[in-house]
């Protein structure tokens, strides 16, 4: 079985460095998206003066909407890029 549980057996060396590199790149991309969401939505939705230890209802709703919009825009941009790549 392969290192990531997909595909065929690992090469004779036991570790597929190409798959490890791909996994590291994917983790970096996911971390970058997460950090951009946190930064953008935190700035937009949460006051710099913390009045409470938890999010209030307005902040919570704002965060939910902000994250949903972020993913919706990300999806639309991805679809546009795919269609542009397919037609090129």
C-alpha positions as CSV (number, residue, x, y, z in Angstrom):
1,X,0.0,0.0,0.0
2,X,1.3,3.5,-0.7
3,X,2.3,6.1,1.8
4,X,-1.0,8.0,1.5
5,X,-3.2,4.9,1.3
6,X,-4.0,5.4,-2.4
7,X,-2.7,3.6,-5.5
8,X,-0.4,0.7,-5.7
9,X,2.5,-0.4,-3.6
10,X,5.3,2.0,-2.7
11,X,8.5,1.9,-4.7
12,X,11.3,-0.4,-3.6
13,X,12.7,2.3,-1.3
14,X,9.5,2.3,0.8
15,X,8.9,6.0,0.7
16,X,7.5,7.9,-2.3
17,X,9.1,11.3,-2.0
18,X,7.0,12.7,-4.8
19,X,3.8,11.9,-2.8
20,X,5.3,13.4,0.3
21,X,6.2,16.6,-1.5
22,X,2.6,16.7,-2.9
23,X,1.1,16.2,0.6
24,X,3.4,19.0,2.0
25,X,2.3,21.4,-0.8
26,X,-1.4,20.6,-0.2
27,X,-1.0,21.2,3.6
28,X,0.7,24.5,2.8
29,X,-2.1,25.5,0.5
30,X,-4.8,24.5,3.0
31,X,-3.0,26.4,5.8
32,X,-2.8,29.5,3.6
33,X,-6.5,29.4,2.8
34,X,-7.3,28.9,6.5
35,X,-5.1,31.8,7.6
36,X,-6.5,34.1,4.9
37,X,-10.1,33.3,6.0
38,X,-9.2,33.8,9.7
39,X,-7.5,37.1,9.0
40,X,-10.1,38.5,6.7
41,X,-13.2,37.4,8.6
42,X,-11.7,38.3,12.0
43,X,-10.9,41.8,10.8
44,X,-14.4,42.2,9.3
45,X,-16.5,40.7,12.0
46,X,-14.8,41.0,15.4
47,X,-14.1,44.3,17.2
48,X,-10.6,44.9,18.3
49,X,-12.0,45.6,21.8
50,X,-13.0,42.3,23.2
51,X,-16.0,42.8,25.6
52,X,-16.7,39.1,26.1
53,X,-14.8,35.9,26.2
54,X,-17.0,34.3,23.5
55,X,-18.4,35.5,20.3
56,X,-21.7,37.3,20.5
57,X,-24.6,36.4,18.2
58,X,-23.8,39.2,15.7
59,X,-20.1,38.2,15.5
60,X,-21.0,34.6,15.1
61,X,-23.4,35.2,12.3
62,X,-21.0,37.5,10.6
63,X,-18.2,34.9,10.8
64,X,-20.5,32.2,9.4
65,X,-21.5,34.5,6.4
66,X,-18.0,35.6,5.8
67,X,-16.6,32.1,5.6
68,X,-19.5,31.0,3.4
69,X,-18.9,33.9,1.0
70,X,-15.2,33.2,1.0
71,X,-15.8,29.6,-0.1
72,X,-18.5,30.6,-2.6
73,X,-16.1,33.1,-4.3
74,X,-13.3,30.6,-4.2
75,X,-15.5,28.0,-5.9
76,X,-16.6,30.5,-8.6
77,X,-13.0,31.6,-9.3
78,X,-12.0,27.9,-9.6
79,X,-14.8,27.2,-12.0
80,X,-13.9,30.2,-14.1
81,X,-10.2,29.2,-14.2
82,X,-11.1,25.7,-15.2
83,X,-13.3,26.8,-18.0
84,X,-10.6,29.3,-19.2
85,X,-8.1,26.5,-19.0
86,X,-10.3,24.1,-20.9
87,X,-10.9,26.6,-23.7
88,X,-7.3,27.6,-24.1
